[in-house]
């Protein structure tokens, strides 16, 4: 049979049809002919390559389907590799995309019947790529979701990288850049833990560069495209590696694409002079000098350098196929063309207060309709101040209007008033929080009950639950028009035992995944029915009063739980609710923290200097604070923004510097609640 294979190899050069017959006679020979498995495998691969050369997609499909009987007789690993190689042969046949999808689905059914899971997953990954090329994005995403679920369980990092990369490309095609970036990050994370072959790494770099280009970061994109081109150097040369000619051609095409994107980056960063030096970066760049896509981009760069809109449009028309076939190039050159047209129009219009549109069109060398549409867009975008006088065919240019800052000033004033109100509520909340430790039955404590901010307060409900411990009161003040719900912090050994119960309980029930501290929740649940009932009565009696939840330490945790409970029951209270906690420990997990933030109520976690309590329970146990933190540091009050736990605030304190004494230093004498 070796001689017959040799004859087939020779015949393939002169008479492909004769070679097909010879290869078939070896591949499908009877067992009595004593043909080795190696000879059959050689004949199968050679026949597939021949059909690719002959551009015969239907014959290749017949070969793949007919070879299933042979594939059953060899090892699963080898048969999987053969099938993937055979399916990839369609890449070299023009117009065979739908046939390749159909064949791939047929082999998928066969793999499922034969219980070949690894092969099935490999074919499904290939099918996702084919769906992407066919713009069947919904089908691609459905298959990706199924694959990712399976691959994460199997911990197959290599294939996980490929699927996440395909997911990123699908989302980019759908213009969903955030999800595309997230998928690419997942792909790179998986790739960092394994050896990634250079061709796959090049695809990751190419996708990274493409995303950075879409974000306008062309300098970073350029570096990724350069890495792509250099990474494929060896693989694009079929003589230096054991790659098929079609695979080598595919790698070279990727190199050309990356090099074209490098030129595009230079154009978009207004550096057309640097393009000439790109050809000196090595043999790889030099071999693309005469490719039509490269020549087209060079022509565009020359037009950009001369700021000639006519030359730019001439290049777009002359190289329409090369510049329009690639979406990235088409999108960015379209934006560049609009920018260049806009700049030229502004330069031409500048001397005039009234000018005929025909005159502008003549000066810029473009049709009147194009110029008129662009001027309309510029007026609507407020790039140009004027109107189009359609009756007289003129553009009337107005002087730039003076900027009226009244609106901005009014907004700043309202914001300042809001800060003043928040400062007053914060000061009162601190006093009410401190009063929870010493208050008896009436508002007669010293000194917190005797100052103007709290004078005239009426205590409406007070509780002291023994086990689990929960102490606090509800009051209202007609002068400041607020209703206060204050919880006392840890005051005895029982409270500290409660605080140390770091296990989670699911709560609230309507938020899946939200978990809170078991001890804090137990304390709040012991008094919740009576407390929420009392709050409900008061907010009904005083419909215009603000509702302030406050507490120190354990009391802060309970006040946060109570606020969430009330807002879950009565969402209409959001416009009236404020939360101020002092030295509050972490209450729940990240889902809990995000839920509190989504309620969109003013919530402030005040932390004094190096107080230990706000840093427990520890983050590694799964706990997280909600924002925003207000850090009292020296003589400053730092508002820490929307980060859950900003490293610019108390998170910057070293663990060894945490202390207990600071937990009792929350005093208005040392700080002011102003931004």
Long-range contacts (C-beta under 8 A, 24 or more apart in sequence): 1-26, 1-29, 1-33, 1-34, 1-35, 1-36, 1-39, 2-39, 5-39, 5-42, 5-43, 5-46, 8-43, 8-46, 9-46, 12-46, 12-50, 16-50, 16-53, 16-54, 19-50, 20-47, 20-50, 20-51, 20-59, 23-47, 23-50, 27-67, 27-70, 28-66, 37-73, 37-74, 40-70, 41-74, 41-78, 41-82, 44-70, 44-82, 44-86, 45-82, 45-85, 45-86, 48-85, 48-86, 48-89, 49-89, 49-244, 51-89, 51-93, 52-89, 52-90, 52-92, 52-93, 52-246, 53-92, 55-93, 55-94, 56-93, 57-90, 57-93, 57-95, 57-96, 57-99, 57-100, 58-99, 60-86, 60-89, 60-90, 60-93, 60-96, 60-103, 61-99, 61-102, 61-103, 64-103, 64-106, 64-107, 65-103, 65-106, 68-110, 72-114, 76-116, 76-118, 76-119, 79-116, 79-119, 80-116, 80-118, 80-119, 80-122, 83-107, 83-111, 83-119, 83-123, 84-119, 84-122, 84-123, 84-126, 87-123, 87-126, 88-126, 88-246, 88-247, 89-246, 91-246, 91-250, 92-246, 92-249, 97-130, 97-133, 97-134, 98-134, 100-130, 101-127, 101-130, 101-131, 101-134, 104-130, 121-147, 121-150, 121-151, 121-156, 121-159, 122-159, 125-159, 125-162, 125-163, 125-166, 128-163, 128-166, 128-170, 129-166, 132-166, 132-169, 132-170, 132-173, 135-173, 137-170, 137-173, 137-174, 140-166, 140-170, 141-167, 141-170, 144-170, 157-190, 157-191, 157-193, 157-194, 158-194, 158-196, 158-200, 160-187, 160-190, 161-187, 161-190, 161-191, 161-194, 161-196, 161-200, 161-204, 162-200, 164-190, 165-200, 165-203, 165-204, 165-207, 168-207, 168-211, 169-207, 172-207, 172-210, 172-211, 172-214, 177-211, 177-214, 177-215, 180-211, 181-211, 184-208, 184-211, 198-231, 198-232, 198-234, 198-235, 199-231, 199-232, 199-235, 199-251, 201-231, 202-227, 202-228, 202-231, 202-232, 202-254, 202-258, 203-228, 203-254, 205-231, 206-254, 206-257, 206-258, 206-261, 209-258, 209-261, 210-261, 210-328, 213-261, 213-264, 213-265, 213-268, 213-328, 213-332, 214-328, 218-265, 218-268, 218-269, 219-265, 219-269, 221-261, 221-265, 222-262, 222-265, 222-266, 225-258, 225-259, 225-261, 225-262, 225-265, 226-258, 226-262, 226-281, 228-254, 228-255, 228-258, 229-255, 229-258, 229-259, 229-262, 229-284, 229-285, 230-282, 230-284, 232-258, 233-284, 236-284, 255-284, 255-288, 256-288, 256-291, 256-293, 256-294, 257-326, 259-284, 259-285, 259-288, 259-294, 260-293, 260-294, 260-297, 260-326, 260-329, 261-328, 261-329, 263-294, 263-297, 263-298, 263-301, 264-297, 264-328, 264-329, 264-332, 264-333, 266-301, 267-297, 267-300, 267-301, 267-304, 267-332, 267-333, 267-336, 268-332, 268-336, 270-304, 272-301, 272-302, 272-304, 272-305, 273-305, 275-301, 292-319, 292-322, 293-322, 293-323, 293-326, 295-319, 295-322, 296-322, 296-323, 297-323, 297-329, 300-333, 304-336, 304-340, 307-340, 307-343, 307-344, 309-337, 309-340, 309-341, 309-344, 309-364, 309-365, 309-366, 310-365, 310-366, 312-337, 312-340, 313-337, 313-366, 338-374, 341-366, 341-374, 342-374, 342-378, 342-383, 345-371, 345-374, 345-375, 345-378, 345-384, 346-383, 346-384, 349-384, 349-395, 349-397, 352-395, 352-397, 353-396, 353-397, 354-394, 354-395, 354-396, 354-397, 355-394, 355-395, 355-397, 356-393, 356-394, 356-395, 357-388, 357-393, 357-394, 357-395, 358-393, 360-395, 419-674, 419-675, 422-578, 422-602, 422-673, 423-672, 423-673, 423-674, 424-453, 424-480, 425-482, 425-546, 425-548, 425-578, 425-580, 426-580, 426-604, 426-606, 426-673, 427-453, 427-668, 427-673, 428-453, 428-454, 428-477, 428-480, 428-482, 428-484, 428-548, 429-484, 429-548, 429-550, 429-578, 429-580, 430-550, 430-580, 430-582, 430-606, 430-666, 430-668, 431-668, 432-457, 432-475, 432-484, 432-486, 432-548, 432-550, 433-486, 433-550, 433-551, 433-552, 433-555, 433-556, 433-580, 433-582, 433-666, 434-552, 434-666, 435-486, 436-471, 436-472, 436-473, 436-486, 436-487, 436-488, 436-489, 436-551, 436-552, 436-555, 437-488, 437-489, 437-491, 437-552, 439-473, 443-475, 453-480, 455-479, 457-484, 460-534, 460-538, 461-530, 461-531, 461-534, 463-527, 463-530, 463-531, 465-523, 465-526, 465-527, 466-494, 467-494, 468-494, 468-498, 468-519, 468-522, 468-523, 468-526, 469-494, 469-495, 469-498, 469-523, 470-523, 470-524, 470-526, 470-527, 470-558, 471-555, 472-527, 472-531, 472-551, 472-555, 472-558, 474-531, 474-534, 474-535, 474-538, 476-538, 476-542, 476-545, 481-542, 481-544, 481-545, 481-546, 482-545, 482-546, 482-547, 482-548, 483-535, 483-538, 483-539, 483-542, 483-545, 483-546, 483-547, 483-548, 484-548, 484-550, 485-531, 485-535, 485-547, 485-548, 485-549, 485-550, 485-559, 485-562, 485-563, 486-550, 486-551, 486-555, 486-559, 487-550, 487-551, 487-554, 487-555, 487-556, 487-558, 487-559, 487-562, 488-551, 488-552, 488-554, 488-555, 489-551, 489-552, 489-553, 489-554, 489-555, 489-556, 489-583, 490-553, 490-554, 495-554, 498-522, 498-523, 498-554, 499-554, 499-585, 502-617, 502-621, 504-588, 504-589, 504-622, 507-561, 507-588, 508-564, 508-565, 508-568, 510-568, 511-591, 511-592, 511-595, 512-591, 513-589, 513-591, 514-588, 514-589, 514-591, 514-592, 514-595, 515-588, 515-589, 515-591, 515-592, 515-622, 516-561, 516-587, 516-588, 516-589, 516-592, 517-557, 517-585, 517-586, 517-587, 517-588, 517-617, 517-623, 520-554, 520-557, 520-558, 520-561, 520-585, 520-587, 521-561, 523-554, 523-558, 524-558, 524-561, 524-562, 524-565, 528-562, 528-565, 531-562, 532-562, 532-565, 532-566, 532-569, 535-562, 535-566, 536-570, 539-570, 539-573, 539-576, 545-576, 546-576, 546-577, 546-578, 547-573, 547-576, 547-577, 547-578, 548-577, 548-578, 548-579, 548-580, 549-577, 549-578, 549-579, 549-580, 550-579, 550-580, 550-581, 550-582, 551-581, 551-582, 551-584, 552-581, 552-582, 552-583, 552-584, 552-666, 553-582, 553-583, 553-584, 553-585, 553-613, 553-663, 554-585, 555-581, 556-581, 556-582, 556-583, 556-584, 556-585, 556-605, 557-581, 557-584, 557-585, 557-587, 560-584, 560-587, 560-596, 560-603, 560-626, 561-587, 563-601, 563-603, 564-595, 564-596, 564-599, 567-599, 567-601, 574-599, 574-600, 574-601, 577-601, 577-602, 578-602, 578-603, 579-603, 579-604, 580-604, 580-606, 581-605, 581-606, 582-606, 582-608, 582-666, 583-607, 583-608, 583-611, 583-613, 583-614, 583-663, 583-666, 584-613, 584-614, 584-625, 585-613, 585-614, 585-616, 585-617, 586-614, 586-615, 586-616, 586-617, 586-619, 586-623, 586-624, 586-625, 587-623, 587-625, 588-623, 588-624, 589-622, 589-623, 589-624, 590-622, 590-624, 590-644, 592-624, 592-626, 593-624, 593-625, 593-626, 593-627, 593-644, 594-626, 596-626, 597-626, 597-627, 597-642, 603-627, 603-628, 604-628, 604-629, 604-630, 605-629, 605-630, 606-630, 606-632, 606-666, 607-631, 607-632, 607-649, 607-650, 608-632, 608-662, 608-663, 608-665, 608-666, 609-633, 609-650, 609-653, 609-662, 609-665, 610-650, 610-653, 610-657, 610-658, 610-659, 610-662, 611-650, 611-658, 611-659, 611-662, 611-663, 611-665, 612-658, 612-659, 612-660, 612-662, 612-663, 613-663, 614-650, 615-650, 615-655, 615-658, 619-645, 630-673, 632-666, 632-670, 632-671, 635-670, 635-671, 637-671, 637-672, 637-673, 637-674, 639-675
